[in-house]
């Protein structure tokens, strides 16, 4: 409503067909909205993945936990609550297997150090790096079963390793590497490092190729040696990939050592190399105690999730403490 020259008021009308948008329409058409916009399309694309994850992960975990709460009596199942967990936790063999897994965790920093050192060495030898990278990747191509059988023969009392030590004058280091309870677990850990460090080499090498060259060159122009420049400049830029590899290595040691131990020692000698996953296998298929195996598997799963979450939180705290 405005006034004209004669003093009367004239109403201003909107153009024909024009309407004022409502706040509801604005919200519903907002990009990224949950109800409107592309929200439903995004949800539609995610739904098949959510269903697939539920089928291949959530339902098996639910079945595992449910089985751990029952005791099989022939064709019947009796609900026993947490009794199976009490039996497992009271079993000295289970506690020994968990302790062995914790001892094998020492292999994680060793794998990180070996992989990082070799990746930096390959980075410095760029002309021959592809050939050496292929040679180093060969152990990862070979199946764990084949590698385990080969090492179980090499590490016997009269195996290739002891013969090589004799040949170079180090016969006093001869050991029954897999037959001595005191060193059998460390021998298995050495084989795990030999194979699993390869993944770290590949990851670290790929990250090194994406780093900008200017900071490293500037550090060297300031008088730093090549390796000191890598320590002070290159490695701090790789914290993310190092953390990722550390978490995957922790998961490997926690729940994926079965193949190594089963093929090389089957938990011996005298349960010296018994690990949690082998304990679960033996309860399930050797003594047919599926409910106890389910309880042990649930405990191991919870422990692995807790360790991964703790490692992720620690990595986040470390990144927050870094200078911007």
LINVEN-V38316 format. One record per run of one state. SS is the DSSP state (H for helix, E for strand, - for the rest). FROM is the first residue (numbers start at 0). TO is the last residue. Records with the same first field share a line. If there is no record, write none. Layout:
# LINVEN-V38316
SS: FROM-TO + FROM-TO
This chain:
# LINVEN-V38316
-: 0-0 + 3-7 + 10-21 + 28-37 + 68-68 + 73-74 + 79-81 + 89-90 + 104-104 + 124-124 + 141-142 + 154-158 + 167-169 + 173-182 + 210-212 + 221-224 + 255-256 + 264-274 + 286-288 + 321-323
E: 1-2 + 8-9 + 69-72 + 75-78
H: 22-27 + 38-67 + 82-88 + 91-103 + 105-123 + 125-140 + 143-153 + 159-166 + 170-172 + 183-209 + 213-220 + 225-254 + 257-263 + 275-285 + 289-320
